[in-house]
Amino acid sequence: MNTELKLQALVDGELDAREVRELETLLAQDAHSAALLQELKWTRSALVSHEADVKLPESREFYWSKISRAIEAEEKHAVTAPPERVWWLRFLYPAAGLAAMVAVMFVVSGGRTTDGSASESVTEDVNVVSFRSESEKMSVVYVADENGNFSPVSQEAKHEPEAEK
């Protein structure tokens, strides 16, 4: 236990005689710990002497019995499914989850074919066609020019010297 916690335990009266003697020797040697102990004692006395005395309009037992009765009443009115409906709900929830997963996988897979290639056309007004082949690990996007002729979007840049151009 660190020194600050031991000092707090001393103020709270939670230490045995051996630990109190050990702390007293420490306090004789360490001025910082002695100052902290004095501050903890002042704080404790300020809290104890200025604590507000709160009176409840009812006794403690009556107050907790009201809470207990409210919990019991709420449990009685809790909506529970009839036993005949429970068996198919146990089947319905996993089946709905499985159907949702299949639908997501179908949407994600898009128009893939059995050889792993896929071809996709976007809207007609954009004039773009893309092709993706998983087996070749490549994608090609074709964009149409004003005349409707398609050409790949990016081609490898040729590094030709300026004089040959």
Backbone torsions as a table, in degrees:
resi	resn	phi	psi	omega
1	MET	NA	137.1	-178.8
2	ASN	-77.4	168.4	-172.2
3	THR	-63.5	-41.2	-178.6
4	GLU	-61.8	-41.1	179.2
5	LEU	-68.5	-36.2	177.7
6	LYS	-66.2	-38.7	177.6
7	LEU	-65.4	-39.8	177.2
8	GLN	-64.3	-40.6	177.9
9	ALA	-64.3	-35.9	177.1
10	LEU	-63.7	-44.3	178.9
11	VAL	-64.1	-37.2	-179.3
12	ASP	-80.3	-7.7	179.4
13	GLY	74.6	34.3	-176.3
14	GLU	-102.6	3.5	-176.4
15	LEU	-102.1	151.8	175.3
16	ASP	-84.6	177.2	-173.3
17	ALA	-63.5	-38.6	-179.3
18	ARG	-64.2	-44.9	180.0
19	GLU	-67.6	-33.0	177.6
20	VAL	-65.3	-43.4	178.3
21	ARG	-62.1	-41.8	178.9
22	GLU	-61.0	-42.9	179.6
23	LEU	-67.8	-35.6	178.8
24	GLU	-64.5	-38.4	176.6
25	THR	-67.8	-38.0	177.2
26	LEU	-64.4	-41.6	-178.9
27	LEU	-66.3	-31.4	178.2
28	ALA	-68.4	-27.4	-176.5
29	GLN	-95.9	-28.2	-171.8
30	ASP	-115.8	110.0	-178.6
31	ALA	-69.6	-34.0	179.1
32	HIS	-62.8	-44.1	179.1
33	SER	-65.6	-37.9	178.9
34	ALA	-64.9	-40.1	178.8
35	ALA	-66.9	-39.2	178.0
36	LEU	-64.3	-40.3	178.3
37	LEU	-62.2	-43.3	179.5
38	GLN	-63.2	-40.0	178.7
39	GLU	-66.5	-38.5	177.6
40	LEU	-64.8	-38.3	178.6
41	LYS	-66.3	-42.3	178.5
42	TRP	-63.2	-41.7	179.8
43	THR	-63.6	-43.0	179.8
44	ARG	-63.3	-43.9	-178.9
45	SER	-66.8	-36.0	178.7
46	ALA	-66.2	-40.5	-179.6
47	LEU	-69.2	-41.1	-177.5
48	VAL	-69.7	-41.7	-175.2
49	SER	-77.0	-20.8	-177.5
50	HIS	-112.0	18.0	-179.8
51	GLU	-74.2	130.6	-178.8
52	ALA	-72.0	137.4	179.3
53	ASP	-94.8	107.3	-175.5
54	VAL	-100.7	128.3	178.0
55	LYS	-110.5	131.1	176.5
56	LEU	-86.7	147.7	179.2
57	PRO	-70.6	-17.6	179.7
58	GLU	-122.6	165.2	176.9
59	SER	-73.7	160.5	-178.4
60	ARG	-59.6	-43.3	-178.4
61	GLU	-64.9	-40.2	179.4
62	PHE	-66.5	-40.5	179.6
63	TYR	-60.2	-49.1	-179.2
64	TRP	-70.7	-30.2	177.2
65	SER	-68.6	-33.1	175.1
66	LYS	-63.4	-42.2	178.6
67	ILE	-63.7	-44.1	179.7
68	SER	-61.6	-42.9	179.2
69	ARG	-64.9	-38.5	179.4
70	ALA	-65.1	-39.8	178.0
71	ILE	-65.0	-44.3	179.3
72	GLU	-62.4	-41.3	179.5
73	ALA	-65.3	-38.5	179.6
74	GLU	-68.4	-36.6	178.3
75	GLU	-66.2	-34.3	179.2
76	LYS	-67.7	-35.2	-177.0
77	HIS	-90.6	2.3	-179.8
78	ALA	-65.2	136.0	-178.6
79	VAL	-81.7	122.0	176.9
80	THR	-122.8	147.0	179.6
81	ALA	-73.9	140.7	176.3
82	PRO	-61.8	151.3	-176.6
83	PRO	-58.7	-30.7	-178.7
84	GLU	-71.3	-22.9	179.2
85	ARG	-87.6	-19.3	-174.0
86	VAL	-65.9	-39.0	-174.3
87	TRP	-63.8	-40.4	-178.1
88	TRP	-79.7	-22.8	173.4
89	LEU	-67.9	-35.0	176.8
90	ARG	-65.1	-26.2	177.0
91	PHE	-87.8	-36.6	-173.6
92	LEU	-66.6	-44.5	-176.3
93	TYR	-62.3	-49.2	177.0
94	PRO	-65.1	-35.5	179.8
95	ALA	-65.9	-39.6	177.6
96	ALA	-65.4	-40.0	177.0
97	GLY	-63.7	-41.9	178.6
98	LEU	-64.6	-42.1	178.9
99	ALA	-63.9	-39.3	178.4
100	ALA	-65.2	-40.7	178.3
101	MET	-64.3	-42.0	179.3
102	VAL	-63.9	-41.1	179.4
103	ALA	-64.4	-42.1	178.8
104	VAL	-64.5	-42.9	179.7
105	MET	-64.5	-36.5	178.4
106	PHE	-65.5	-43.7	-179.8
107	VAL	-67.3	-41.6	-178.4
108	VAL	-67.7	-37.0	-176.5
109	SER	-69.8	-24.3	176.7
110	GLY	63.4	-135.6	-176.2
111	GLY	-102.2	38.4	-177.9
112	ARG	-66.2	143.4	177.2
113	THR	-102.1	-179.7	-175.1
114	THR	-70.3	-24.9	-179.3
115	ASP	-86.1	2.9	176.6
116	GLY	91.8	2.3	179.5
117	SER	-96.2	155.9	-179.6
118	ALA	-141.7	145.6	177.2
119	SER	-129.8	137.1	-175.9
120	GLU	-139.7	135.3	174.4
121	SER	-113.6	133.4	175.2
122	VAL	-91.4	-173.6	-174.0
123	THR	-54.9	151.7	-173.8
124	GLU	-68.1	-28.8	-177.5
125	ASP	-74.1	-14.3	179.4
126	VAL	-88.0	-28.4	-179.3
127	ASN	60.1	54.9	179.1
128	VAL	-131.0	138.7	174.6
129	VAL	-132.4	134.0	177.9
130	SER	-121.1	152.3	179.7
131	PHE	-135.2	132.7	178.6
132	ARG	-130.2	128.1	177.6
133	SER	-120.0	114.4	178.8
134	GLU	-70.3	-36.8	-178.7
135	SER	-66.3	-34.4	178.5
136	GLU	-92.4	-8.3	-178.8
137	LYS	53.9	54.9	-178.9
138	MET	-149.2	157.1	174.5
139	SER	-133.1	140.0	177.1
140	VAL	-129.9	132.6	177.9
141	VAL	-118.5	124.8	179.5
142	TYR	-106.8	135.4	178.2
143	VAL	-122.6	135.0	-178.7
144	ALA	-84.0	141.8	174.3
145	ASP	-85.8	-171.1	-176.7
146	GLU	-60.5	-29.8	-177.3
147	ASN	-85.6	-3.5	-179.3
148	GLY	88.5	8.7	177.9
149	ASN	-85.6	129.0	-178.7
150	PHE	-89.8	142.2	174.6
151	SER	-145.9	153.5	179.4
152	PRO	-62.3	147.9	-178.2
153	VAL	-70.6	-48.0	-177.5
154	SER	-122.8	134.2	175.2
155	GLN	-123.3	158.2	178.6
156	GLU	-62.9	132.5	-179.8
157	ALA	-73.6	132.2	178.4
158	LYS	-88.9	128.7	-179.9
159	HIS	-95.8	84.1	179.4
160	GLU	-100.8	143.8	175.5
161	PRO	-62.7	153.6	-177.4
162	GLU	-60.1	-31.9	-176.0
163	ALA	-69.9	-31.5	-176.3
164	GLU	-78.1	-17.1	-178.9
165	LYS	-74.9	NA	NA
